Amino acid sequence: MPLYILNKNNFESLFGTPQLPTPKQDLTIIGQKSDCSEFLVLSDTAYPQLELQSIVPSGFDFTYCQSWGLTINDAVIHRVKQDIRAKAYPSIPDQLDTLFWHGIDAWKETIQAIKDAHPK
């Protein structure tokens, strides 16, 4: 997942308004400037409102998981990507139900779709 900056002036055009939201399932906000003028995001889609980053920019507070601290660096971005991938998998009980009721091929299909959507 590439790293982008979203300027506050483009926030509404990307996400919509509270009355008419346009959710983005493939985009995760991981940080913001203290004045909320810019947001740091990971996204599989290069939306026109996003500015691609080749390095981790400074001046952003980490907001994805506060217990991890506030520093954003390459290691933290890698950890966020791993976390997003892990959360995409069905729970173990749901995976066992799939195996029992639908067989190994259905389970493999489900797992492969997640691996394809969230490559390491």
NORLIN-V418431 format. One line per field, one symbol per residue. ss: DSSP state (2 for helix, 1 for strand, 0 for the rest). phi: phi as a letter, one per 20 degrees, with the letter a starting at -180 (. if undefined). burial: 1 if it has 9 or more other ideal C-beta (glycine too) atoms within 8 Angstrom, else 0. A space follows every 10 residues. Layout:
ss = ???
phi = ???
burial = ???
This chain:
ss = 0111111222 2222210000 1000001111 1100000111 1110000001 1100000000 1100022200 0002222222 2222222200 0222222222 2202222222 2222222000
phi = .fecddfgfd fffedndgfc fcfcfdcced abffemebcd cdbfdefffe dfdecffend efdfbgfeod fdbgffffff ffffffffff fggfffffgf ecnffffgff fffffffcff
burial = 0111111101 1001000000 0001001111 1110000111 1110001011 0010010001 1101000000 0100011011 1011100010 0000100110 0000011001 1001000100
